Amino acid sequence: MILRIIIGVVVGGGIGFGWYKLVGCSTGACPLTSHPVITMIYGAVLGVLIATSSH
């Protein structure tokens, strides 16, 4: 279970960073995609939710 959470955090954070690089808002007007750390945190949280929801 702990391994699934760790994998979810790492994969989700990586996807969040990729989303920031590919789609990110350059003007700073978008609160979710304007900063890489915020986007990585959201990605990591979603990764954990997905990793722990499936059996």
VODREN-815548 format. One record per residue (C-alpha): x, y, z. Coordinates in steps of 0.001 Angstrom, whole numbers, plus 500000, padded with zeros to 6 digits. Each point is the difference from the previous one (the first is absolute). Layout:
N
XYZ ...
//
This chain:
55
500000500000500000 502802502421500879 501760499159496739 496834500839498037 499779503369501758 503649500782499253 499593499012496367 496825502110499796 501823503035501400 502975499623497651 497979499303496858 497382502635500805 502650502598500762 501790499182496749 496795500321498027 499255503268501794 503406501376499046 499501498857496415 496625501735499970 501682503196501241 502654499814497268 497591499181497158 496827501874500955 501138502412502746 498860503580500093 502842502414499212 498165503148501105 499447498850503586 496243500535499773 499214496294500361 500381499015503668 500339496275499357 502457499952497111 502015503163500597 502479498478502488 501685496573499658 499860499127503713 496252500564500222 499394497929496883 502226497201501314 498160499968503344 496634499723498263 501382497241497785 501426498133503002 496697500206501887 498098498712496978 502596497261499542 499514498821503587 496232500082499633 500144497923496845 502591497587501419 498008499310503147 496550499856498412 500489496922497807 500338496488501378 
//
